[in-house]
Amino acid sequence: MKIEHVAFQVENPPEVAEWYMANMGFTCKRSADAPVPVRFLADASGNVMLEIYNNPKVKTPDYTALDPLLLHVAFSCLEIPAAVDRLTAAGAILLSGPEILANGDEIAMLRDPWGLAIQLCKRSQPMI
């Protein structure tokens, strides 16, 4: 098996999807507004997707109340300082970093404009 997607309940899927496409290089693979608004967004590899949706059956989590160590989406990134500058200019909030860890990995933690934690990683030894 392999991962197809990870899903996140958000208040405004079209708005969130547009931000990820404009600022994170995602492409929309499937979009619908009925029976619920949903966007399936593929990363640059085309092998993993985020599902951004709003189902009235469940409450949207308060992502800002969750410590980013409990929940975050990690992205491989070659130029972390430049990406931090670009993302914060687009409304993301820098939480920590960029920093280089003892193992040589470079990381930064941000929140997207809706509070979901995103981590940027440049691994000293790529894992995938």
C-alpha positions in Angstrom: 0.0 0.0 0.0 0.9 3.6 -0.4 -0.5 6.9 0.9 -3.0 8.5 -1.5 -4.1 11.5 0.7 -4.3 13.0 4.1 -7.5 14.9 4.8 -8.1 18.2 6.7 -11.5 19.7 7.6 -11.3 23.5 7.0 -13.9 26.3 6.9 -13.3 27.4 3.3 -11.8 24.7 1.1 -11.6 26.8 -2.1 -9.7 29.5 -0.4 -7.3 27.1 1.4 -6.7 25.2 -1.9 -5.9 28.3 -3.8 -3.3 29.3 -1.2 -1.6 25.9 -1.4 -1.6 26.0 -5.2 -0.3 29.5 -5.4 2.3 29.2 -2.6 3.2 25.5 -2.2 3.2 24.3 -5.8 0.2 22.0 -5.5 -2.2 21.2 -8.3 -5.9 20.4 -8.0 -6.7 16.9 -9.1 -10.3 16.8 -8.2 -12.7 19.6 -7.1 -16.4 19.5 -6.1 -18.8 21.7 -4.2 -21.5 19.2 -3.7 -22.4 17.3 -1.7 -19.6 19.1 0.3 -16.9 21.4 -0.8 -13.7 19.4 -1.4 -10.4 19.9 -3.2 -7.8 17.1 -3.7 -4.4 18.7 -4.1 -1.3 16.9 -5.4 2.2 17.8 -4.3 5.0 18.4 -6.8 5.7 14.7 -7.0 2.1 13.9 -8.0 2.3 10.9 -5.7 0.7 12.4 -2.5 -2.4 14.5 -2.0 -4.0 16.6 0.6 -7.8 16.5 0.8 -9.1 19.9 1.8 -12.8 19.7 2.6 -15.7 20.9 4.8 -18.3 18.5 6.0 -21.0 20.0 8.2 -21.3 16.7 10.1 -18.1 17.5 12.0 -16.6 20.6 13.6 -13.6 22.2 12.1 -10.6 21.7 14.5 -8.9 24.7 16.0 -5.6 23.9 14.5 -3.9 26.9 16.3 -4.8 25.2 19.6 -2.8 22.1 18.7 0.9 22.1 19.4 2.6 21.7 16.0 4.5 18.7 17.4 1.1 16.9 17.6 0.0 17.6 14.1 1.9 19.1 11.1 2.4 18.4 7.4 6.1 18.2 6.5 7.4 19.3 3.1 10.8 18.6 1.6 12.3 22.0 0.7 15.7 22.8 -0.8 15.8 26.6 0.2 14.2 26.9 3.5 15.0 30.6 4.3 13.7 31.7 0.9 10.6 29.6 1.3 10.0 31.0 4.8 10.2 34.6 3.4 7.8 33.7 0.5 5.3 31.9 2.8 5.2 34.6 5.5 4.7 37.2 2.8 1.7 35.2 1.7 0.2 35.1 5.2 1.9 32.1 6.9 3.2 32.7 10.5 6.7 31.5 11.4 6.8 29.5 14.6 10.4 28.4 14.7 13.5 28.2 12.7 15.0 28.0 10.2 17.5 26.0 12.3 20.0 23.2 11.7 19.6 20.3 14.0 22.4 18.2 15.5 21.9 15.6 12.8 22.4 18.2 10.0 18.7 18.5 9.1 17.5 22.0 8.5 13.9 22.7 9.5 11.4 25.5 10.0 7.9 25.4 11.5 5.1 27.7 10.3 1.3 27.9 10.4 -0.6 28.5 7.2 -3.1 31.4 7.3 -5.8 29.0 8.7 -3.6 27.6 11.5 -2.5 24.3 10.2 1.1 23.6 11.0 3.5 23.1 8.1 7.1 22.1 8.5 9.8 22.7 6.0 12.6 20.1 5.9 16.0 19.9 4.2 17.4 16.5 5.3 21.1 16.0 5.6 20.4 12.5 4.3 17.2 12.4 2.2 14.7 9.8 3.4 12.6 9.6 0.3 
